[in-house]
Amino acid sequence: MEENPRFENLIKEADLCELLGVNKVALGRLRNEEALPCLKVNQNSRVYLESDVINWLLSRRTIKGRSQMAERCDED
């Protein structure tokens, strides 16, 4: 049976909090207000795909005080 690479690098909520330097409340805000993607395992448990977290972080990256989204908008 072929492995599904999308599930090879799951990050537990506690580990992501430590990685980002935030508490669970702040992580909840990132999910609810900033669209941080997650997988809901059950009512009280979530995990995060490493690739989703990386892509989400890269989408929020700023260069010289400007977001990539603003730069893309200026190109039109």
Secondary structure, DSSP 8 states (H G I E B T S, - for coil): ----GGGSSEEEHHHHHHHHT--HHHHHHHHHHH----EEEETTEEEEEHHHHHHHHHHT-EETTEEHHHHHHHH-
